[in-house]
Amino acid sequence: MEHIAIVGAGLVGNLLAIYLARAGYSVTLFERSPDPRCTPPKTDRSVSITVAVRGFCALDPVGLGDIVRQHAIPIYGRIIHDEAGACTYQPYGANCEANQAIRRRDLQRILLDAVTAQPNVTVHFDAACTGLDLATHTLYMRRADGSVQKIQPDRIIAADGAFSTVRYQLQRQKRFN
């Protein structure tokens, strides 16, 4: 069975791991932060995100769309503010279509519960990527205790976000663009 390592257990990394596991791959998912299901949020702020139709096109095939809908609030449109201060309501569709608003941490928990239920997925929290060797397909992961683990999967996928450690490591390679 081909082994795939995914760096980043956010929304994208978790959903991708579910798809790959269901396709028969062995998946190891690494996340530098602690398990958010076991730690209180860092802030009292509630960050909501909106899941649109294309998001549900990704969630529905793995059986998560209805679970997300149960935790979400339908949003039927938005208010547009012009420069003069006038407000205009803009519906999301002509037939009462709605996007679904959900707290990011709730969506993250739903995805984590689903990914950890996959028999061929292993999730490591408190595991930060510190290096990447393309020639040997080697990832270097620093664990919470400070030790460095060397992983050599068949494939490496970066889902570690906007300030990607993997991207940074790749950019340090000669002639990488």
Secondary structure as UniProt FT lines:
FT   STRAND          3..7
FT   HELIX           11..22
FT   TURN            23..24
FT   STRAND          26..30
FT   TURN            36..38
FT   STRAND          48..51
FT   HELIX           53..59
FT   HELIX           60..62
FT   HELIX           65..71
FT   STRAND          73..75
FT   STRAND          77..81
FT   TURN            83..84
FT   STRAND          87..91
FT   TURN            94..95
FT   STRAND          99..103
FT   HELIX           104..116
FT   TURN            119..120
FT   STRAND          121..124
FT   STRAND          128..133
FT   TURN            134..137
FT   STRAND          138..142
FT   TURN            144..145
FT   STRAND          148..151
FT   STRAND          155..158
FT   TURN            162..163
FT   HELIX           165..171
FT   TURN            174..175
//
